Amino acid sequence: MNNQKHLDEIHQNHRAWQNKPILRSAYRRFYQQIAQLLVTTSEAPTVEIGSGIGKIVEVIADCIRTDLFPNPWIDQVENAYRLSFANHSIANIILFDVFHHLKYPGTALDEFHRVLIPGGRVIMMEPCMSMFGLLVYGLLHHEPLGLFKPIKWRASSTAEAVHQGYYAAQGNAYRLFSRQDLEKISGWHLFYRERMSGLTYVATGGYSGPQLCSQKSLGLFGHIERLFQRFPGLFACRLLIGLEKSAA
């Protein structure tokens, strides 16, 4: 997939958002969970990387929305590997389904570390590779899982990272954060990690799939989701991660 197709998908997602109230409900809940993990004691701003259709402001109103592509709902164009923000100027960085598109996650985290204030946070929502998650993302989503491919932690240069082209490996966050594979994450404290069922999100069909439930039945799916939440190894399909920049 090239960047033009990625841009086309953003516009397709925008249309789906307008036509699927149930999808908006599911994302609002995710955004509320993210909001609870943000640093709120600093006047420094919160920035979302890879904002896509930019709807996070419906919950986090003062969030600066950024993306690789200019769109009317994007506040500024940014690349995760080369941000325009000054050192120690950002309180929070949010990535929603973006981390698994970073071919060189270590290079991106170095850049996040540069712009965050001491104690600043990176909050990520990513696919979770439970048995149910493997089914959802492996069979029902076009992006590769990449579970057995090596993760190249850093690019040889910033220029290589900036011009990486399209990349996706949906299992990368799960591999790094759920399996305790944290030796590479120096300069960070993993302060939050939650595997969530996300059944109601799956029932919406997401941006591109068929809707599996109505707005009226969303409450029922919520009850089933709470039951599934007791067995994250089987049913979790969402992974919420919080990294805090070490003060040292």
Phi, psi and chi 1 to 4 in degrees:
 res  aa     phi    psi   chi1   chi2   chi3   chi4
   1 MET       -  130.8 -173.6 -165.8  -55.3      -
   2 ASN   -95.5  176.9   57.0   31.5      -      -
   3 ASN   -65.2  -31.8  -76.5  -17.6      -      -
   4 GLN   -64.5  -40.7 -179.0   57.4   47.6      -
   5 LYS   -65.6  -38.0 -172.9  170.8 -178.3 -178.8
   6 HIS   -60.8  -43.2 -166.0 -177.7      -      -
   7 LEU   -63.3  -41.1  180.0   57.6      -      -
   8 ASP   -60.5  -37.7  -69.0  -17.3      -      -
   9 GLU   -65.4  -36.4  -79.2 -164.4   -4.4      -
  10 ILE   -59.1  -44.3  -70.2  175.4      -      -
  11 HIS   -69.5  -34.6  -71.6  -87.4      -      -
  12 GLN   -63.5  -42.1  176.1 -174.7  -31.0      -
  13 ASN   -63.5  -36.9  -68.3  -12.0      -      -
  14 HIS   -63.1  -40.4 -167.8  -92.9      -      -
  15 ARG   -65.7  -41.5  -69.7 -170.1  -66.1  -89.0
  16 ALA   -62.2  -39.2      -      -      -      -
  17 TRP   -60.0  -41.9 -178.0  -86.7      -      -
  18 GLN   -67.3  -31.1  -60.3  -60.3  -34.8      -
  19 ASN   -97.7   -6.0  -64.0  -33.2      -      -
  20 LYS  -125.7   89.2  -83.4 -172.4  172.7 -176.6
  21 PRO   -57.9  -34.8  -23.0   33.1      -      -
  22 ILE   -65.9  -33.6 -169.5  172.2      -      -
  23 LEU   -66.8  -40.7 -178.9   66.3      -      -
  24 ARG   -62.4  -38.1  -60.7 -163.1  -66.2  -90.2
  25 SER   -64.0  -43.4  -63.2      -      -      -
  26 ALA   -64.5  -43.9      -      -      -      -
  27 TYR   -69.0  -35.1  -92.4   85.5      -      -
  28 ARG   -59.2  -40.8 -177.5  174.0 -175.5   82.9
  29 ARG   -64.4  -42.7 -178.8 -179.3  172.9 -169.3
  30 PHE   -60.5  -45.3  -74.1  143.7      -      -
  31 TYR   -62.7  -36.2  -68.6  144.2      -      -
  32 GLN   -65.2  -38.4  -71.5  169.8  -21.4      -
  33 GLN   -66.3  -39.4  -69.8  170.7  -59.9      -
  34 ILE   -63.6  -43.6  -71.4  170.9      -      -
  35 ALA   -59.2  -32.1      -      -      -      -
  36 GLN   -68.0  -17.3  -67.3  174.3   -1.7      -
  37 LEU  -100.2   -1.2  -59.6 -179.2      -      -
  38 LEU   -78.0  149.4  -60.7  177.0      -      -
  39 VAL   -68.9  124.8  172.3      -      -      -
  40 THR  -119.6    5.2   57.9      -      -      -
  41 THR   -98.2    5.8   55.6      -      -      -
  42 SER  -119.5  149.4  171.5      -      -      -
  43 GLU   -82.4   -8.0  -66.1 -177.5   -0.4      -
  44 ALA   -64.2  147.7      -      -      -      -
  45 PRO   -77.3  167.3   27.9  -34.8      -      -
  46 THR  -104.8  135.0  -67.5      -      -      -
  47 VAL  -124.5  134.5  173.8      -      -      -
  48 GLU  -102.6  130.5 -175.8 -178.2   32.4      -
  49 ILE   -98.0  131.4  -56.0  -64.9      -      -
  50 GLY    69.6   53.3      -      -      -      -
  51 SER   -71.0  -15.3  -64.8      -      -      -
  52 GLY    62.4 -112.1      -      -      -      -
  53 ILE   -91.2    0.3   62.0  173.9      -      -
  54 GLY    72.1   25.1      -      -      -      -
  55 LYS   -84.3    0.3  -62.7  -58.2 -178.2 -179.8
  56 ILE   -60.9  -26.2 -164.6  168.6      -      -
  57 VAL   -68.0  -12.4  -67.0      -      -      -
  58 GLU   -69.0  -18.6  -64.3 -175.8    3.7      -
  59 VAL  -116.0  -44.9  174.3      -      -      -
  60 ILE  -109.3   86.1  -53.9  171.5      -      -
  61 ALA   -63.7  -32.3      -      -      -      -
  62 ASP   -95.2   13.4   57.7   -9.5      -      -
  63 CYS   -70.9  133.4 -176.8      -      -      -
  64 ILE   -83.6  118.5  -62.1  172.6      -      -
  65 ARG   -93.7  126.3  -62.1  164.6  -64.7  177.6
  66 THR  -129.1  156.1   77.7      -      -      -
  67 ASP  -160.0  169.1 -152.9  -69.1      -      -
  68 LEU   -69.9  -22.2  -71.7  170.6      -      -
  69 PHE  -116.5  137.3  -50.3  103.6      -      -
  70 PRO   -75.9  131.7   26.8  -32.4      -      -
  71 ASN  -143.8  159.3  -85.1  -58.2      -      -
  72 PRO   -56.9  -27.7  -24.6   33.8      -      -
  73 TRP   -93.9    0.8   50.4   82.8      -      -
  74 ILE   -96.4  134.2  -65.1  -60.4      -      -
  75 ASP   -78.6  -37.3  -62.6  -51.4      -      -
  76 GLN  -161.5  153.1   58.6 -164.9   68.7      -
  77 VAL   -86.1  129.7  173.2      -      -      -
  78 GLU  -143.2  152.8  -65.0  -75.6  -12.2      -
  79 ASN  -116.2  130.6 -173.0  -63.7      -      -
  80 ALA   -57.6  -27.3      -      -      -      -
  81 TYR   -87.2  -13.9  -59.6  112.0      -      -
  82 ARG  -148.8   82.7 -175.5 -173.6  -73.8  158.2
  83 LEU   -82.4  150.8  -61.5  173.0      -      -
  84 SER   -87.1   -4.6   67.1      -      -      -
  85 PHE   -75.9  149.8  -58.7  100.1      -      -
  86 ALA   -72.6  162.8      -      -      -      -
  87 ASN   -57.8  138.8  -65.6   -7.7      -      -
  88 HIS    55.2   42.5  -40.4  -54.2      -      -
  89 SER  -118.1   -4.2   62.9      -      -      -
  90 ILE  -119.9  137.7  -57.0  -60.9      -      -
  91 ALA   -86.8  -40.5      -      -      -      -
  92 ASN  -141.0  144.6  -56.0  -76.9      -      -
  93 ILE  -123.5  128.7  -67.9  175.7      -      -
  94 ILE  -112.9  134.6  -61.2  169.8      -      -
  95 LEU  -129.9  115.7  -61.6   94.8      -      -
  96 PHE  -110.1  109.0 -161.2  118.5      -      -
  97 ASP    55.3   40.3  -77.8  -22.0      -      -
  98 VAL  -116.0  -35.3  169.8      -      -      -
  99 PHE   -55.1  -39.1 -174.9   83.7      -      -
 100 HIS   -75.4   -1.7   67.5  -93.1      -      -
 101 HIS   -98.5    1.2  -70.9  -66.1      -      -
 102 LEU   -92.0  106.4  -61.4  174.1      -      -
 103 LYS   -65.7  -29.1 -173.5  174.7 -177.6  178.5
 104 TYR  -123.5   75.7  -50.3  105.5      -      -
 105 PRO   -61.2  -33.2   19.3  -30.8      -      -
 106 GLY   -64.7  -38.6      -      -      -      -
 107 THR   -64.6  -41.6  -58.5      -      -      -
 108 ALA   -65.9  -42.8      -      -      -      -
 109 LEU   -64.6  -34.2  -74.7  173.0      -      -
 110 ASP   -60.2  -41.9  -71.3  -14.6      -      -
 111 GLU   -69.4  -39.6 -176.3   67.9  -12.8      -
 112 PHE   -62.1  -41.9  -59.6  161.5      -      -
 113 HIS   -60.3  -38.4 -160.9  -82.4      -      -
 114 ARG   -62.4  -44.9  177.4 -174.2   69.7   80.3
 115 VAL   -87.2  -16.9  -57.8      -      -      -
 116 LEU   -79.2  147.1  -77.4  172.4      -      -
 117 ILE   -69.6  160.2   61.8  173.3      -      -
 118 PRO   -56.3  129.8  -26.2   35.3      -      -
 119 GLY    82.3    1.3      -      -      -      -
 120 GLY   -66.0  161.7      -      -      -      -
 121 ARG  -127.8  147.4  -67.1  178.3  171.9 -178.5
 122 VAL  -112.2  121.3  175.4      -      -      -
 123 ILE  -113.6  126.6  -48.0  -61.0      -      -
 124 MET  -127.5  136.0  -62.2 -179.4  -80.7      -
 125 MET  -112.2  125.0 -175.5   75.2   76.2      -
 126 GLU  -141.0  164.1  -77.4  -70.7  -46.6      -
 127 PRO   -62.8  144.8  -23.0   34.1      -      -
 128 CYS  -113.9  133.9 -173.4      -      -      -
 129 MET   -98.1   56.4  -62.6  -66.2  111.5      -
 130 SER   -73.8 -177.5   67.2      -      -      -
 131 MET   -60.5  -43.4  -68.2 -177.6   64.2      -
 132 PHE   -68.2  -40.2 -176.2   52.1      -      -
 133 GLY   -62.1  -39.6      -      -      -      -
 134 LEU   -61.6  -38.3  -72.8  169.9      -      -
 135 LEU   -66.6  -47.8  173.8   66.2      -      -
 136 VAL   -63.3  -50.7  169.8      -      -      -
 137 TYR   -85.7  -26.3  -63.2  108.8      -      -
 138 GLY   -79.8  -37.8      -      -      -      -
 139 LEU  -103.8  -27.2  -63.0 -179.4      -      -
 140 LEU  -109.6    5.5  -55.9  178.8      -      -
 141 HIS  -131.5  142.5 -159.1  -79.2      -      -
 142 HIS   -77.2  -18.6   66.8  -86.3      -      -
 143 GLU   -78.8  144.9  -65.5  174.3   -8.2      -
 144 PRO   -70.5  153.5   25.8  -34.0      -      -
 145 LEU   -79.3  -39.8  -61.3  179.3      -      -
 146 GLY    64.2   30.2      -      -      -      -
 147 LEU   -68.1  -25.7  -66.1  175.6      -      -
 148 PHE  -115.5    9.9  -56.7  105.5      -      -
 149 LYS   -95.7  140.2  -66.9 -175.8  177.2 -179.4
 150 PRO   -63.3  143.5   21.9  -31.9      -      -
 151 ILE   -94.2  119.4  -61.3  172.1      -      -
 152 LYS   -82.3  107.5 -173.0  171.5 -177.9 -178.6
 153 TRP   -66.7  -45.8 -170.1 -117.9      -      -
 154 ARG  -129.3  147.2  -74.3 -173.7  173.6   88.4
 155 ALA   -77.4  159.4      -      -      -      -
 156 SER   -70.1  -21.9   59.2      -      -      -
 157 SER  -156.4  159.6   67.5      -      -      -
 158 THR   -60.8  -37.8  -58.5      -      -      -
 159 ALA   -61.3  -40.5      -      -      -      -
 160 GLU   -61.3  -41.4  178.9 -171.6   10.9      -
 161 ALA   -67.3  -46.1      -      -      -      -
 162 VAL   -59.0  -35.3  167.3      -      -      -
 163 HIS  -103.8   30.9  -60.1  -67.8      -      -
 164 GLN   -64.5  -27.2   72.2  167.3   46.7      -
 165 GLY    79.7 -173.8      -      -      -      -
 166 TYR   -72.3  137.4 -177.1   81.2      -      -
 167 TYR  -147.6  142.6  170.3   85.0      -      -
 168 ALA  -152.5  136.0      -      -      -      -
 169 ALA  -151.3   92.8      -      -      -      -
 170 GLN   -60.3  -22.7  -66.7 -177.0   89.9      -
 171 GLY   -88.2    0.6      -      -      -      -
 172 ASN   -62.9  -45.8  -81.7    3.1      -      -
 173 ALA   -64.2  -41.3      -      -      -      -
 174 TYR   -60.4  -44.4  172.9   80.4      -      -
 175 ARG   -62.4  -40.8  -66.6  169.2   65.0 -171.0
 176 LEU   -80.5  -37.9  -72.5  167.2      -      -
 177 PHE  -108.6  -26.8  -59.0  113.6      -      -
 178 SER   -89.3  -25.0  -80.2      -      -      -
 179 ARG   -98.1   18.7  -65.7 -178.7  175.5  179.0
 180 GLN    61.4   21.8  -50.8  -71.8  -25.1      -
 181 ASP   -86.5   73.7 -176.6   16.5      -      -
 182 LEU  -114.0    8.5  -58.2  175.8      -      -
 183 GLU   -64.6  -23.7   66.5  -85.3    4.3      -
 184 LYS   -81.2  -15.4  -64.9  178.8  178.6  178.4
 185 ILE   -87.8   63.2  -42.7  -64.9      -      -
 186 SER   -79.9  147.4   59.7      -      -      -
 187 GLY    84.3    5.0      -      -      -      -
 188 TRP  -132.5  150.2  -60.8   94.6      -      -
 189 HIS  -114.5  121.9  166.0   56.3      -      -
 190 LEU   -79.2   97.0  178.2   65.6      -      -
 191 PHE   -94.6  -11.8   75.4   91.3      -      -
 192 TYR  -150.4  136.9 -166.5   87.0      -      -
 193 ARG  -153.9  119.0  174.1  175.3   50.2 -156.9
 194 GLU  -136.4  128.2 -178.0 -178.3    1.7      -
 195 ARG   -93.0  122.2  -65.3  178.3  -65.0  171.7
 196 MET  -117.1  147.0  -58.4 -177.8  -60.9      -
 197 SER   -61.0  -53.4  168.7      -      -      -
 198 GLY    66.3   22.9      -      -      -      -
 199 LEU   -62.0  -39.6  179.0   64.0      -      -
 200 THR   -63.8  -35.4   52.3      -      -      -
 201 TYR   -63.5  -45.6  165.9   73.3      -      -
 202 VAL   -59.3  -39.4  175.0      -      -      -
 203 ALA   -65.7  -24.1      -      -      -      -
 204 THR   -71.9  -19.3   71.0      -      -      -
 205 GLY    83.6    1.4      -      -      -      -
 206 GLY    64.0 -156.6      -      -      -      -
 207 TYR   -78.2  -28.7  -74.5  110.2      -      -
 208 SER  -118.1  -13.8   58.0      -      -      -
 209 GLY   -94.2  171.4      -      -      -      -
 210 PRO   -72.9  144.1   26.5  -34.0      -      -
 211 GLN   -75.6  129.3 -175.3  169.9  -51.4      -
 212 LEU  -102.4   -5.4  -56.0  178.1      -      -
 213 CYS  -149.3  163.1   70.9      -      -      -
 214 SER   -94.4  169.3   65.6      -      -      -
 215 GLN   -60.6  -35.8 -171.9   73.9   30.6      -
 216 LYS   -67.4  -33.3  -69.2 -177.3  178.6  179.7
 217 SER   -89.8    3.7   62.9      -      -      -
 218 LEU   -62.3  -35.7 -167.4   60.2      -      -
 219 GLY   -62.4  -39.8      -      -      -      -
 220 LEU   -62.8  -44.4  173.6   61.1      -      -
 221 PHE   -62.5  -32.1  -86.0   81.9      -      -
 222 GLY   -64.5  -39.6      -      -      -      -
 223 HIS   -64.5  -43.4  -72.3  -60.0      -      -
 224 ILE   -64.5  -37.9  -60.6  172.9      -      -
 225 GLU   -61.2  -42.4 -178.1  175.1   80.0      -
 226 ARG   -64.0  -33.4  -74.7 -170.9  -74.2  -85.4
 227 LEU   -67.7  -46.4  175.4   62.7      -      -
 228 PHE   -61.5  -29.1  -79.1    9.9      -      -
 229 GLN   -61.3  -21.4 -169.8   65.5   29.1      -
 230 ARG   -72.7  -14.5  -60.0  178.4 -175.7  179.0
 231 PHE  -129.3   67.1  -50.3   98.9      -      -
 232 PRO   -63.7  -30.2   22.8  -33.7      -      -
 233 GLY   -63.8  -24.2      -      -      -      -
 234 LEU   -96.8  -40.5  -67.3  175.9      -      -
 235 PHE  -117.9   -8.8  -62.8  115.1      -      -
 236 ALA   -68.9  131.5      -      -      -      -
 237 CYS  -126.1    4.8   67.2      -      -      -
 238 ARG  -130.7  139.6  -82.6  -66.0  178.0 -173.0
 239 LEU  -124.4  119.8 -178.8   64.2      -      -
 240 LEU  -106.2  121.3 -179.0   58.1      -      -
 241 ILE  -120.7  137.6  -66.2  -65.2      -      -
 242 GLY  -125.5  119.6      -      -      -      -
 243 LEU  -110.5  137.3  -64.7  177.8      -      -
 244 GLU  -117.8  131.8 -172.4  171.3  -88.2      -
 245 LYS   -66.5  126.2  176.5  179.4  174.5  177.6
 246 SER   -64.6  143.7  -60.5      -      -      -
 247 ALA   -69.2  -31.0      -      -      -      -
 248 ALA   -71.2      -      -      -      -      -
